[in-house]
């Protein structure tokens, strides 16, 4: 498991909630799936992480 930056986590958690993403979904995306803060907070539930080139 990776260690999360509390300041960034809280900042993007607020954005996630505004976008209708539950806190648990946001946490799981980052902790278990390895998503970055921004993608975890902004992509709607049910979506897949975009593949970067």
C-alpha positions in Angstrom: 0.0 0.0 0.0 1.2 3.5 -0.8 1.4 6.3 1.8 -1.0 9.1 1.1 -0.2 12.8 1.5 -2.9 14.0 3.9 -3.0 17.6 2.6 -3.5 16.5 -1.0 -5.9 13.7 0.0 -8.2 16.2 1.8 -8.1 18.8 -0.9 -9.1 16.3 -3.7 -11.6 14.5 -1.4 -13.6 17.8 -1.3 -13.5 17.8 -5.2 -14.5 14.2 -5.3 -17.5 14.8 -3.1 -18.5 17.8 -5.3 -18.4 15.4 -8.3 -20.6 12.8 -6.6 -17.8 10.3 -5.9 -18.1 8.6 -2.5 -15.2 8.9 -0.1 -14.6 5.2 -0.1 -14.5 5.0 -3.9 -12.0 7.9 -3.9 -9.8 6.2 -1.3 -9.9 2.8 -3.1 -9.0 4.3 -6.4 -5.8 5.7 -4.9 -4.8 3.1 -2.4 -5.6 -0.1 -4.2 -5.7 0.9 -7.9 -2.8 3.3 -7.9 -4.7 6.3 -9.4 -3.4 9.8 -8.9 -5.3 12.3 -6.8 -6.8 14.2 -9.7 -8.1 11.2 -11.7 -9.5 9.6 -8.5 -11.4 12.8 -7.7 -12.6 13.9 -11.1 -13.5 10.7 -13.1 -17.1 9.6 -12.5 -17.9 6.3 -10.7 -17.8 3.4 -13.1 -15.2 4.9 -15.3 -11.8 3.5 -16.0 -8.5 5.3 -15.6 -7.3 6.7 -18.9 -4.2 5.2 -20.3 -1.4 7.7 -20.6 1.0 7.5 -23.5 
